[in-house]
């Protein structure tokens, strides 16, 4: 289905990531069409193609990053149960090694996308490159708590998955200014970003124990 229909323009691959992200909110089990879609994304690892403008309602950073597709695959494969096999780990390790080998070539957004694909799993902090990527984000965090190329509520949600002390220090710096930017309707951001901002922050705050504190 997907390989024939998407063989493909970058915009189709972006649409596929968008579909898989929304599907994972209600479906986690493997299905033939999901596996086929994941295989297609994985096949783009070495294509290094720029996929175009990223939709605002998925928690990844700009798809102009040529490694966007494989980082999105890491996330989607994990949430649909394919992280148990060796293929997922091999890709995660291979991508993680690039963090240390080409630090100066990595924008914060690329580091974020790699972590978005891996930190979904608690054991990911044991993989080469993951902790290094967290440290890169810490080093690039601005005094005000933000980054120029990472949406702050996406970073908050991402790092709230981690138990690493460096992630906790980043969150302590990010949390106060980010909470002060909450909209009156409870969301974050504007326009098409607001539903995703509210969802990611609620999830991140839950991981940080905020709801337990309020009860």
C-alpha positions as CSV (number, residue, x, y, z in Angstrom):
1,X,0.0,0.0,0.0
2,X,2.3,2.8,1.2
3,X,5.4,1.9,-0.8
4,X,3.4,2.0,-4.0
5,X,1.5,5.1,-3.2
6,X,4.2,7.1,-1.4
7,X,7.3,6.2,-3.4
8,X,7.4,9.4,-3.0
9,X,7.4,13.0,-2.6
10,X,8.6,14.3,0.8
11,X,5.2,15.7,1.5
12,X,3.7,12.2,1.4
13,X,6.3,11.0,4.0
14,X,5.4,13.9,6.2
15,X,1.7,13.0,5.9
16,X,2.6,9.5,6.9
17,X,4.4,10.6,10.0
18,X,1.4,12.7,10.9
19,X,-1.0,9.8,10.4
20,X,1.1,7.4,12.5
21,X,1.4,10.0,15.3
22,X,-2.3,10.4,15.6
23,X,-3.0,6.7,15.2
24,X,-0.7,5.8,18.1
25,X,-2.9,7.8,20.5
26,X,-5.5,5.1,20.2
27,X,-3.8,2.0,18.6
28,X,-0.6,0.4,19.8
29,X,-0.7,-3.1,18.4
30,X,1.0,-4.1,15.1
31,X,-1.0,-4.2,11.9
32,X,0.2,-5.1,8.4
33,X,-0.5,-1.6,7.1
34,X,1.3,0.0,10.0
35,X,4.3,-2.3,9.5
36,X,4.4,-1.4,5.8
37,X,4.3,2.3,6.7
38,X,7.1,1.9,9.2
39,X,9.2,0.0,6.6
40,X,8.8,2.8,4.2
41,X,10.0,5.4,6.7
42,X,12.9,3.3,7.7
43,X,13.9,3.0,4.0
44,X,14.5,6.8,4.0
45,X,17.3,6.6,6.5
46,X,20.1,7.1,3.9
47,X,18.1,9.2,1.5
48,X,18.8,12.4,3.4
49,X,16.1,14.2,1.6
50,X,14.5,17.4,2.9
51,X,10.8,16.6,3.3
52,X,9.4,20.2,3.3
53,X,7.5,22.2,5.8
54,X,6.5,20.2,8.9
55,X,2.8,20.1,10.0
56,X,2.3,22.1,13.3
57,X,0.4,19.3,15.0
58,X,3.1,16.7,15.3
59,X,5.8,16.9,18.1
60,X,8.9,17.0,15.8
61,X,11.0,19.9,14.8
62,X,11.5,21.1,11.2
63,X,11.5,18.4,8.6
64,X,14.2,20.3,6.7
65,X,16.5,18.1,8.8
66,X,17.6,15.4,6.4
67,X,17.5,12.8,9.3
68,X,13.9,13.7,10.2
69,X,12.4,10.6,8.6
70,X,14.6,8.1,10.5
71,X,14.1,9.9,13.8
72,X,10.4,9.8,13.2
73,X,10.7,6.1,12.4
74,X,12.4,5.5,15.8
75,X,9.5,7.1,17.6
76,X,6.8,5.4,15.5
77,X,8.4,2.0,15.6
78,X,8.8,2.2,19.4
79,X,5.1,3.2,20.1
80,X,3.9,0.4,17.7
81,X,6.0,-2.3,19.4
82,X,8.9,-2.7,17.1
83,X,11.6,-1.6,19.5
84,X,12.1,-5.0,21.0
85,X,14.0,-6.3,17.9
86,X,17.6,-5.6,17.0
87,X,16.8,-3.4,14.0
88,X,15.5,-0.6,16.2
89,X,18.5,-0.6,18.5
90,X,20.9,-0.7,15.6
91,X,19.4,2.4,14.1
92,X,19.2,4.2,17.5
93,X,22.9,3.4,18.2
94,X,23.9,4.4,14.7
95,X,22.1,7.7,14.9
96,X,23.2,8.3,18.5
97,X,26.9,8.0,17.5
98,X,26.5,10.9,15.2
99,X,25.7,13.1,18.1
100,X,29.2,12.8,19.5
101,X,30.9,12.4,16.1
102,X,29.4,15.5,14.5
103,X,28.3,17.7,17.4
104,X,29.1,20.9,15.6
105,X,27.0,19.9,12.7
106,X,23.9,19.2,14.8
107,X,21.3,21.8,15.3
108,X,19.4,21.6,18.6
109,X,16.4,20.6,16.5
110,X,18.1,17.6,15.1
111,X,19.3,16.6,18.6
112,X,15.7,17.0,19.8
113,X,14.3,14.8,17.0
114,X,16.8,12.1,17.8
115,X,15.8,12.2,21.5
116,X,12.1,12.3,20.6
117,X,12.6,9.0,18.8
118,X,14.5,7.3,21.6
119,X,13.4,8.7,25.0
120,X,9.9,7.3,24.5
121,X,11.5,4.1,26.0
122,X,12.8,4.2,29.6
123,X,15.8,2.1,28.8
124,X,16.9,4.4,26.0
125,X,19.3,6.3,28.3
126,X,21.6,3.3,28.2
127,X,22.0,3.7,24.4
128,X,25.2,5.4,23.1
129,X,24.5,9.0,22.3
130,X,21.3,9.5,24.2
131,X,22.8,11.1,27.4
132,X,25.3,13.0,25.1
133,X,22.3,14.5,23.3
134,X,20.7,15.5,26.5
135,X,23.9,17.3,27.5
136,X,24.0,19.0,24.1
137,X,20.5,20.4,24.8
138,X,21.7,21.6,28.2
139,X,24.7,23.3,26.8
140,X,22.6,25.1,24.1
141,X,19.8,26.1,26.5
142,X,19.5,29.9,26.6
143,X,19.6,31.8,29.9
144,X,15.8,32.4,29.6
145,X,15.3,28.6,29.5
146,X,14.5,28.2,25.8
147,X,16.2,27.3,22.5
148,X,15.9,29.2,19.2
149,X,15.0,26.0,17.2
150,X,13.0,23.9,19.6
151,X,9.3,24.5,20.5
152,X,9.5,24.8,24.3
153,X,6.5,22.6,25.2
154,X,7.8,19.9,22.9
155,X,11.2,20.1,24.8
156,X,9.3,20.0,28.1
157,X,7.3,16.9,27.2
158,X,10.4,15.2,25.8
159,X,12.6,15.7,28.8
160,X,9.8,14.9,31.2
161,X,10.2,11.3,29.9
162,X,13.8,11.1,31.2
163,X,15.1,10.4,34.7
164,X,18.6,11.6,33.9
165,X,19.8,14.4,36.3
166,X,20.8,16.6,33.4
167,X,17.2,16.4,32.0
168,X,15.9,17.4,35.4
169,X,18.2,20.5,35.5
170,X,17.1,21.5,32.0
171,X,13.4,21.2,33.2
172,X,14.0,23.2,36.3
173,X,15.3,26.1,34.2
174,X,12.6,25.7,31.5
175,X,9.5,25.1,33.7
176,X,8.9,28.5,35.3
177,X,9.1,30.7,32.2
178,X,7.1,28.1,30.2
179,X,4.3,27.9,32.7
180,X,4.1,31.7,32.8
181,X,3.3,31.6,29.0
182,X,0.2,29.4,29.4
183,X,-2.8,30.8,27.5
184,X,-6.0,31.7,29.4
185,X,-7.7,28.7,27.8
186,X,-5.1,26.4,29.3
187,X,-3.2,25.8,26.1
188,X,0.3,26.9,24.9
189,X,1.1,28.5,21.6
190,X,-1.3,29.9,19.1
191,X,-3.3,28.8,16.1
192,X,-2.9,25.2,15.0
193,X,-0.2,24.6,17.7
194,X,-2.6,25.0,20.6
195,X,-4.1,21.5,20.8
196,X,-0.7,19.9,20.6
197,X,0.8,22.3,23.1
198,X,-1.9,21.5,25.6
199,X,-1.6,17.8,25.1
200,X,2.2,17.7,25.4
201,X,2.2,20.0,28.5
202,X,-0.5,18.0,30.3
203,X,1.5,14.8,29.6
204,X,4.7,16.4,30.7
205,X,3.2,17.8,33.8
206,X,1.8,14.4,34.7
207,X,5.2,12.8,34.3
208,X,6.7,15.5,36.5
209,X,4.2,14.8,39.3
210,X,2.3,18.0,39.1
211,X,-1.2,16.4,39.2
212,X,-0.3,14.4,42.3
213,X,0.9,17.6,44.0
214,X,-2.4,19.3,43.4
215,X,-4.5,16.5,44.9
